Amino acid sequence: MKKIMLILAAVFLVTGLGACIGVQEGNKESPPISEKPNDNPKQNDGQDEDPSGEPVDDPAKDRPNTKTDMIILEGMEESFQFTLHHSQALGFSTYIVDDMVVEEASSGEGDAMIVFANFAGKRNEDAKVQIFSNSEGANATIEEKKEFAREVVISNDFEIKQRSDNTPNRFDWSEVEFDISQKGSDYSILGTVSVFQHGDRVYYAIVQYPEEYEEGFIPRVVKMFDDIVWYETP
């Protein structure tokens, strides 16, 4: 029963965590899900307050709301506009490039941030990164989080791709990684699952994208992770 509940919760997380998914041009049709907004939205004004009402200095919150920065695409630097996003539930802020869109969602299992490609104003549900962690105080080990992430992707019809023992991690922040794929008659989705830890809290990130998106999507994801600043803990 516990495993079934985990998988049901995981299916909810991977399929969108709050977005009703429709038909993607050139891709498969994804099953619809129920809308699940964040039950406890928090203010993203760049400052928090202590119980006395005084502002609390925190480098993760004291950042410009927008910036211009560079991303290297196909060996060439390109300039992009970025908007600061606060993930209060996950404990950090980061910059999201303006041709991607971000959502937050929470469930009884934990909290998640999902960032979708929105190139040329067209949102693609198959090109996304999902960062998930159990609610604070109900965490897991790196190995437990890896196994949970494996159940998530397998329950959503992804295959686990085998790596050789000496294959380096794809992402610098990963403590554990594995690759995934999903293929149909007219689409191919690739991805990597990254498990990492900050402080006492363990996270996984599922990075997935249509095969033809790889050169444009992955540098944007890496930049988003590079720009993470963690909230100070009391």
PEBELPE-V984079 format. One line per field, one symbol per residue. psi: psi as a letter, one per 40 degrees, with the letter a starting at -180 (. if undefined). Layout:
psi: ???
This chain:
psi: ddddddddddddddedfehhhahhheaihiiiiihgihegiiifeeiiiideeiihhhdddgiidiihiihhhfehhihiiihhhhgddefiiihhiefiiiiiiiaddaiihhhihfhfehhheegihhhiiiihefaiidddddddddddddeffiihhhiidehiidhdeidiiiiiihiadeihhiihhhhiihbehhiihhhiiideedddddddddddddehhiihi.
